[in-house]
Amino acid sequence: MSKRILYSAVLSVLLGVRAHADSTLSLTKGTPVKIHIGQTLSSETARLGETIRFEVLEDVKVGDVVVIPKGAEAEGFVVDSMPARHWGLGRLSVYVNAVHTRTGYRVPVYAVANAAHTGPQAMITPEMDFLAKTSVDLSLDRESYVRNQ
């Protein structure tokens, strides 16, 4: 009798763990997210700390489920900006710190978008693509992402 109870208990725990595993999506740390900026940003006008919006260029999937859709918003802020002066070229860098999933969840990411020089000014343009990476492992509710896909 005690072996049967023990077997039942072990089986229910294992099935419970499997059911839990099937109900979540695991977005792993380091998952790449390809992004670009929606408008041109110049070292002449960008201000330190200014919030900058980016757009996701490709769906990010966990298995066959889209977690971060193409067109989702990513955000960052200006970490270095100096306009060109008589003595040198301008500088511009933006740190990308978050991207939004299909459900609106804000996922921490990391990337630095460094500007290219177009003349003396440093510019980040929509033609420039950047690769952000997720900065943490996340377990997401599968049902929230499977619905209305």
N, C-alpha and C positions, 0 to 999 in steps of 0.2 A: 504494500500500500504506500509506504513512504517513497519508494522509487518512482511510482506513478505520479505522486504529488510533485516530487522534485523534477521529473521529466516535464510535467505540465508547466511548472513555474519557469523552467529554463526555456521551453518553447515559446511561452507567452512573452517573455522578455525579448527573445530574439525576434519574434514577429513584430513586437512593438517598436524595436529599434529599426527594423526594416521599413515599417510603415512610416516612421518618422523620417528616415533617410529619403524615402520616395516623395515625401511632402515638401522637401526643401530643394533649392537650387544652390549650388556652391559656386560663388564667384570668387576665384582665387586671387590672392595678392599677385600683382605683376601682369594681370590681364591687360593686353594692349587696347587702347581706345584711340582711333585716328580722328583728329580734330583739325579745324581751321577757324580763323577769325572771320567774322561777317563783314567787317569794314576795315579800311586802311587805318593803321595807327602809326603816328609819326613821333619821333623824339622831340619835335618842335612843339607839339601840343599835349602829349601825354604827361600826366602828373603822377608823382609817386603815390601809391596807394589806391589809385583809380581802379574801379572794378571794370573788368573786361569780359565780354561774352564771347564764347566760342560755340561752334556747332559740330556735332558728331557726324563724321562722313560715311561710316559703315555700321551696319547692325553689329552689336556684340551679343553673341549667343552663349548660353550654357546648354550644351547638348543641342537640341533642336528648338529651344525656347529663346526668343529674343528678349533680352533683359534690358539692354540699352539700345534704343532704336536709332537708325539713321535720322538725323535732324534734331536729336535731343540737344538740350542746352548743356554746355560746360561753362565753368566760370573760373576766373582768375583775377589777378591784380598786378599792377605795374610795380616792379621791385627795383628797377633802375631806369632812370630817364634823365638824359642831359642833352639839351639842344646843341647843335653844331655852333661853334664860335670861330673866331678868326684863327685860333690856334689848333683846331682839330675837328674831328668827326663827332657826330652825335652818337649817343648810346641809348639803347632801349631793350629792356628785358621784362617779360611777363611770366609770372609763376601761375600755372594752372593748378587749382586745388580741389575741384569737384566736378562731377558730371551727374546728371539726373537720369534715373531709370524710367521705364515705361510707367511705373506707378507713382513717380514723383520723388522717390527716395533719393537722397543726396549721397552719392558714393565718393569717398575721398580718393583723389588721384594725385599724381605728381608729374609735372613736366615743366620745363623752362623753355619759353619761346623767345629766342634771341633774334633781334632784328638784323636785316641785311641793309647794306648801305646803298642808297640811290642818291648819288651825289654826296653832299656833306651830311645830310640827314639820315638817321636810321629809321627804317620802315618795317612794319609787319603788315603784309598784304593778304587778301583772301586767297591768292595763288599759293601761299606757303602752307604746307600741311605739317602738323606736329603729331608726335606720338606720346600720348599720356599713358600712364600705367596705374592700375588700381593699387592703393597703398595698404590695404588690409584684406584678410579673408572674410567673406560675408556669406551667411546663410540666409537665403531669401525664400519667402513662402511661394512655392511652386504654383499653387492655385491662383494667386494674384496675377501671375504673369501668363498663365495658360489661358485664362479667361479673355475673350475678345481678341485673340491673337490673329 
